[in-house]
């Protein structure tokens, strides 16, 4: 259940933010390359580096985030040790790192939309929302769904951020499937059960991916 909540939360947030950023960048004529490069920096970092970076940032006593909250007169938050905030923190950190991936693919789709479609809509005095709903979104949507598939598979097997930030805690509130397999294999010394879990995870990913690809093919045919 933890993995499901994590995948849905992280991928949804990354998709919305990534597409929104890509849409805003695509409307700029100057500085587009510089902005894109700056947004891509988190994705270029190693997950271990990102985990350590945010572990210090979210530290309850000495972290920068709580220092900023304290300067605003707000109380400290147990980001990585609170039962309710630990999983949210993982989702936010993963979103910070991988939103640029969605942004990059969405930006490629947005820049590939033929300009004459917008010109025709402008001649007809179509509103901005109408152009977005009838031109931009339908043409970019298939490419965006492929990006969502890649990110969902990556999020499903998350291990490194959990290991660095929370170690599955507090309790088992952030224990994803991959981290559970690690605990069974290397802490419980039960490699047989861990191997079975790993095979089941692969089968689940294969089945869900096939169903998703069938949906994409059906969408393409329509």
C-alpha positions as CSV (number, residue, x, y, z in Angstrom):
1,X,0.0,0.0,0.0
2,X,2.9,2.4,0.8
3,X,4.4,1.8,-2.7
4,X,1.0,2.4,-4.3
5,X,0.5,5.7,-2.5
6,X,4.0,6.7,-3.3
7,X,3.8,5.9,-7.0
8,X,0.4,7.6,-7.5
9,X,1.4,10.7,-5.4
10,X,4.9,11.2,-6.9
11,X,4.0,10.5,-10.5
12,X,0.8,12.7,-10.4
13,X,2.7,15.6,-8.9
14,X,5.6,15.3,-11.3
15,X,3.3,15.1,-14.3
16,X,1.3,18.2,-13.3
17,X,4.4,20.3,-12.4
18,X,6.5,19.0,-15.3
19,X,3.8,19.8,-17.9
20,X,3.1,23.2,-16.3
21,X,6.8,24.2,-16.4
22,X,7.2,22.9,-19.9
23,X,4.2,24.9,-21.1
24,X,5.5,28.1,-19.5
25,X,9.0,27.6,-21.0
26,X,7.6,26.8,-24.4
27,X,5.8,30.2,-24.5
28,X,9.1,32.1,-24.0
29,X,11.2,33.3,-26.9
30,X,14.3,34.3,-25.0
31,X,16.3,32.4,-22.4
32,X,14.5,29.1,-23.1
33,X,17.7,27.1,-23.3
34,X,19.1,28.5,-20.1
35,X,15.9,27.9,-18.2
36,X,15.7,24.3,-19.5
37,X,19.3,23.6,-18.4
38,X,18.7,25.0,-14.9
39,X,15.6,22.9,-14.5
40,X,17.4,19.8,-15.6
41,X,20.2,20.1,-12.9
42,X,18.3,18.0,-10.3
43,X,17.8,15.1,-12.7
44,X,21.6,15.0,-13.4
45,X,22.5,14.3,-9.8
46,X,22.9,10.9,-8.3
47,X,20.0,9.7,-6.2
48,X,22.4,9.1,-3.3
49,X,23.7,12.7,-3.5
50,X,20.1,13.9,-3.7
51,X,19.1,11.8,-0.7
52,X,22.0,13.1,1.4
53,X,21.4,16.7,0.3
54,X,17.7,16.6,1.4
55,X,18.5,14.6,4.5
56,X,20.5,17.6,5.8
57,X,17.9,20.0,4.5
58,X,15.0,18.3,6.2
59,X,16.8,17.6,9.5
60,X,14.4,18.5,12.3
61,X,17.0,20.4,14.4
62,X,19.6,21.7,12.1
63,X,17.9,21.6,8.7
64,X,17.5,24.7,6.5
65,X,13.8,24.0,5.9
66,X,12.9,24.1,9.6
67,X,15.2,27.2,10.1
68,X,13.1,29.0,7.4
69,X,9.9,27.9,9.1
70,X,11.2,29.1,12.4
71,X,12.1,32.6,11.0
72,X,8.5,32.8,9.8
73,X,7.2,32.1,13.3
74,X,6.1,28.5,12.5
75,X,6.8,25.4,14.5
76,X,9.4,22.8,13.6
77,X,8.2,19.8,11.5
78,X,9.6,16.2,11.9
79,X,9.9,15.8,8.2
80,X,11.7,12.4,8.1
81,X,10.7,11.0,11.5
82,X,7.0,11.9,11.6
83,X,4.5,9.2,10.9
84,X,2.5,11.4,8.5
85,X,5.3,13.5,7.0
86,X,7.9,10.9,6.2
87,X,6.2,9.6,3.1
88,X,5.2,13.1,2.0
89,X,8.9,14.1,2.3
90,X,9.9,11.2,0.1
91,X,7.3,12.2,-2.5
92,X,8.5,15.8,-2.5
93,X,12.2,14.9,-2.8
94,X,11.5,12.5,-5.7
95,X,9.4,15.2,-7.3
96,X,12.2,17.7,-7.0
97,X,14.6,15.3,-8.8
98,X,12.4,13.8,-11.5
99,X,10.0,16.6,-12.5
100,X,12.6,17.7,-15.0
101,X,12.2,14.4,-16.8
102,X,8.5,14.9,-17.4
103,X,9.2,18.6,-18.3
104,X,11.8,17.6,-20.9
105,X,9.5,15.1,-22.7
106,X,6.5,17.5,-22.5
107,X,8.7,20.3,-23.8
108,X,9.7,18.2,-26.8
109,X,6.0,17.5,-27.5
110,X,5.0,21.2,-27.1
111,X,7.7,22.4,-29.5
112,X,6.7,19.8,-32.1
113,X,3.1,21.1,-32.3
114,X,2.7,22.7,-35.7
115,X,2.4,26.5,-35.5
116,X,-0.1,26.8,-38.3
117,X,-2.7,25.2,-36.0
118,X,-2.3,28.1,-33.5
119,X,-2.3,30.6,-36.3
120,X,-5.6,29.2,-37.7
121,X,-7.1,29.3,-34.2
122,X,-6.0,32.9,-33.8
123,X,-7.6,33.8,-37.0
124,X,-10.8,32.3,-35.7
125,X,-10.3,34.2,-32.5
126,X,-10.2,31.1,-30.4
127,X,-9.5,31.7,-26.7
128,X,-6.3,30.6,-25.0
129,X,-8.1,27.8,-23.1
130,X,-9.8,26.6,-26.3
131,X,-6.4,26.3,-28.1
132,X,-4.9,24.5,-25.1
133,X,-7.8,22.1,-24.8
134,X,-8.3,21.3,-28.5
135,X,-4.7,21.6,-29.9
136,X,-2.0,21.5,-27.3
137,X,-3.2,18.8,-24.9
138,X,-4.5,16.3,-27.5
139,X,-1.2,16.4,-29.4
140,X,1.1,16.2,-26.4
141,X,-1.0,13.7,-24.4
142,X,0.3,10.5,-26.0
143,X,3.9,11.6,-25.4
144,X,3.1,12.6,-21.8
145,X,1.5,9.2,-21.2
146,X,4.8,7.5,-22.2
147,X,6.7,9.7,-19.8
148,X,4.2,8.7,-17.0
149,X,4.9,5.0,-17.8
150,X,8.6,5.4,-17.4
151,X,8.3,7.4,-14.2
152,X,5.8,4.9,-12.7
153,X,8.1,2.0,-13.4
154,X,11.0,3.9,-11.8
155,X,9.0,5.0,-8.8
156,X,7.7,1.4,-8.3
157,X,11.2,0.1,-7.7
158,X,12.3,3.0,-5.5
159,X,15.1,2.0,-3.0
160,X,17.9,4.5,-2.8
161,X,16.0,7.5,-1.5
162,X,14.2,5.4,1.1
163,X,17.5,3.9,2.3
164,X,19.2,7.3,2.6
165,X,16.4,9.4,4.0
166,X,14.2,7.2,6.2
167,X,15.4,3.5,6.1
168,X,11.8,2.6,5.8
169,X,10.8,4.4,9.0
170,X,9.3,5.5,11.2
171,X,8.0,2.0,11.7
172,X,7.2,0.8,8.2
173,X,5.5,3.9,7.0
174,X,7.9,4.5,4.2
175,X,8.9,0.9,3.5
176,X,8.5,0.3,-0.2
177,X,8.5,-3.1,-1.9
178,X,12.1,-2.8,-3.0
179,X,13.2,-1.8,0.5
180,X,11.2,-4.7,2.0
181,X,12.9,-7.1,-0.4
182,X,16.2,-5.7,0.8
183,X,15.3,-6.2,4.4
184,X,14.2,-9.8,3.9
185,X,17.3,-10.7,1.9
186,X,20.1,-8.9,3.7
187,X,18.8,-8.2,7.2
188,X,16.6,-11.3,7.6
189,X,19.0,-13.5,5.5
190,X,16.0,-15.1,3.7
191,X,17.2,-14.9,0.1
192,X,14.6,-17.4,-1.1
193,X,11.6,-15.4,0.0
194,X,13.3,-12.2,-1.2
195,X,13.9,-13.7,-4.7
196,X,10.2,-14.7,-4.8
197,X,9.2,-11.1,-3.9
198,X,11.5,-9.8,-6.7
199,X,10.0,-12.1,-9.3
200,X,6.5,-11.1,-8.2
201,X,7.4,-7.4,-8.6
202,X,8.7,-8.1,-12.1
203,X,5.5,-9.9,-13.1
204,X,3.4,-7.1,-11.7
205,X,5.4,-4.5,-13.7
206,X,5.1,-6.6,-16.9
207,X,1.4,-7.1,-16.6
208,X,0.6,-3.4,-15.7
209,X,2.9,-2.2,-18.5
210,X,1.2,-4.4,-21.1
211,X,-2.2,-3.1,-20.0
212,X,-0.9,0.4,-20.2
213,X,0.6,-0.1,-23.7
214,X,-2.7,-1.6,-24.9
215,X,-4.4,1.6,-23.7
216,X,-1.8,3.7,-25.6
217,X,-2.3,1.7,-28.8
218,X,-6.1,2.0,-28.5
219,X,-5.7,5.7,-28.0
220,X,-3.5,5.9,-31.1
221,X,-6.0,4.0,-33.2
222,X,-8.8,6.3,-32.0
